[in-house]
């Protein structure tokens, strides 16, 4: 996709496969979380992470901000904070936690059926 003569980006359509499960991530505890409109996110060379659709940072401005603005390291000095990030279509979700998330999967059609039943009973 070409935006102007100077800017070119690589873009792909989002295609949903109804046969794939929907992952759910639950953090039992967290120190901080943030949701940012993806249009306003800044990436720079300081941000170091692994992963693509689920990222784990080794260096980040958000982690620095959290360490500076909380007493989390004083409360649990023996535990290591971890910065997780989930880049979504319209927003970026950042979570700082001592613990890994619990990950479960749900069938996409199960979610649709539950939403449909709820809407029907609510409307009726």
C-alpha positions as CSV (number, residue, x, y, z in Angstrom):
1,X,0.0,0.0,0.0
2,X,1.4,3.4,-1.0
3,X,0.3,6.4,1.1
4,X,2.4,9.1,-0.6
5,X,5.4,9.0,-2.9
6,X,7.6,9.0,0.3
7,X,5.7,6.5,2.5
8,X,5.1,2.9,1.8
9,X,3.7,0.4,4.3
10,X,3.0,-3.3,4.1
11,X,-0.6,-4.1,4.9
12,X,-2.7,-7.3,5.0
13,X,-6.4,-7.9,5.4
14,X,-7.6,-9.4,8.7
15,X,-9.3,-12.7,8.0
16,X,-11.2,-14.5,10.7
17,X,-11.2,-18.3,10.7
18,X,-14.3,-19.4,12.6
19,X,-12.7,-22.8,13.2
20,X,-9.9,-21.3,15.2
21,X,-10.3,-21.0,19.0
22,X,-10.4,-17.7,20.9
23,X,-7.6,-17.4,23.5
24,X,-8.4,-15.9,26.9
25,X,-5.5,-14.5,29.0
26,X,-6.2,-14.1,32.7
27,X,-3.7,-12.4,35.0
28,X,-4.4,-13.3,38.6
29,X,-2.4,-10.3,39.8
30,X,-0.9,-7.3,38.0
31,X,0.9,-4.1,39.0
32,X,-0.3,-2.0,36.1
33,X,-2.2,-2.2,32.8
34,X,-2.9,0.3,30.1
35,X,-4.9,0.4,26.9
36,X,-3.8,2.8,24.2
37,X,-5.3,3.7,20.8
38,X,-2.9,2.0,18.4
39,X,-2.8,5.1,16.3
40,X,-0.8,7.0,19.0
41,X,1.7,4.3,19.9
42,X,5.4,5.1,19.4
43,X,7.9,2.4,18.7
44,X,11.6,3.1,19.0
45,X,14.9,1.3,19.3
46,X,14.8,1.3,23.1
47,X,11.8,-1.0,23.1
48,X,13.1,-4.6,23.0
49,X,10.6,-7.5,22.8
50,X,10.1,-11.0,21.6
51,X,6.9,-12.2,19.9
52,X,4.5,-10.7,17.4
53,X,0.8,-10.9,18.5
54,X,1.8,-11.5,22.1
55,X,4.9,-9.7,23.1
56,X,7.2,-10.0,26.1
57,X,9.5,-7.0,26.7
58,X,13.0,-7.1,28.1
59,X,13.2,-3.3,27.8
60,X,10.4,-0.8,27.6
61,X,9.4,2.7,28.5
62,X,6.2,1.4,30.1
63,X,8.2,-0.8,32.4
64,X,10.5,2.1,33.4
65,X,7.4,4.2,34.0
66,X,5.8,1.5,36.2
67,X,9.0,0.9,38.2
68,X,9.5,4.7,38.8
69,X,5.8,5.4,39.7
70,X,5.0,2.4,42.0
71,X,6.4,0.6,45.0
72,X,6.1,-2.8,43.3
73,X,9.8,-3.6,43.5
74,X,9.8,-2.6,47.2
75,X,6.8,-4.8,48.1
76,X,8.1,-7.9,46.3
77,X,11.9,-7.4,45.8
78,X,12.4,-11.1,45.2
79,X,10.0,-11.2,42.2
80,X,10.7,-10.0,38.7
81,X,8.2,-7.7,36.9
82,X,7.4,-8.7,33.3
83,X,5.9,-6.4,30.6
84,X,3.4,-8.3,28.4
85,X,1.8,-6.6,25.4
86,X,-1.1,-7.6,23.1
87,X,-1.3,-5.5,20.0
88,X,-4.9,-5.5,18.7
89,X,-6.6,-4.1,15.7
90,X,-7.4,-0.7,17.2
91,X,-5.6,-0.7,20.5
92,X,-2.5,-1.9,22.4
93,X,-2.9,-3.6,25.7
94,X,0.1,-3.5,28.1
95,X,0.3,-5.5,31.3
96,X,3.0,-5.4,34.0
97,X,2.8,-8.5,36.3
98,X,4.9,-10.8,38.4
99,X,3.1,-13.8,37.2
100,X,2.5,-15.4,33.8
101,X,-1.1,-15.3,32.5
102,X,-3.3,-18.3,32.6
103,X,-4.3,-19.1,29.0
104,X,-7.5,-20.9,28.0
105,X,-9.2,-21.4,24.7
106,X,-12.8,-21.3,23.8
107,X,-14.4,-22.3,20.5
108,X,-15.4,-19.3,18.5
109,X,-18.9,-20.7,17.8
110,X,-19.5,-21.2,21.6
111,X,-18.9,-17.5,22.1
112,X,-21.3,-16.6,19.3
113,X,-24.0,-18.9,20.6
114,X,-23.8,-17.6,24.1
115,X,-24.0,-14.0,22.9
116,X,-26.9,-14.9,20.6
117,X,-28.8,-16.5,23.5
118,X,-28.2,-13.6,25.8
119,X,-29.4,-11.1,23.2
120,X,-32.5,-13.2,22.5
121,X,-33.4,-13.5,26.1
122,X,-32.7,-9.8,26.7
123,X,-34.8,-8.7,23.8
124,X,-37.7,-11.1,24.4
